[in-house]
Amino acid sequence: MATKTKPLTAEQKQALARMRQRLGGLNENKLKRHKDLLAIRKAIRGALLRGPLTVPALAQVLDRPVQEVFWHLTGMRRYALVRDAGEADGYVLYALNTEPAAK
C-alpha cells in the first residue's frame, strides 16, 4: 500500500526543476518511456488481481517478453508491490502484496 507523503516545499520544487534542467529536461521520448512503464506495471497488477502467476505465465497473459516481465516484477518486488506466493512448475509464483510495506 502506498504511504502518503508531504507536499514539496517551494525550495524542493526549485531544486527538482534545476536537476531536471541539468539532466536535459523531460522530452517526448522520456515521457513516452515513463508512460509505457506505468502501463506495463498496471497490466501486471491487473493480471495478478486474478491470482498468483509465474513469470512465464504472466508474460504469456500480457504478450510481453519474459525478460521484460521479470525486470518489472523485480522492481515491483523491491518496493513491496508484489510478493512471492509459492512455487509452480519450478517457477516462483508472484502475487500482489496486500501487506503494508515495512518502515
Buried (B, 14 or more C-beta within 10 A) or exposed (E): EEEEEEEEEEEEEEEEEEEEEEEEEEEEEEEEEEEEEEEBBEBBEEBBEEEBBBBBBBBEBBEBEEEEBBEBBEEBBEEEBBBEBEEEEEBBBBBBBEEEEEE
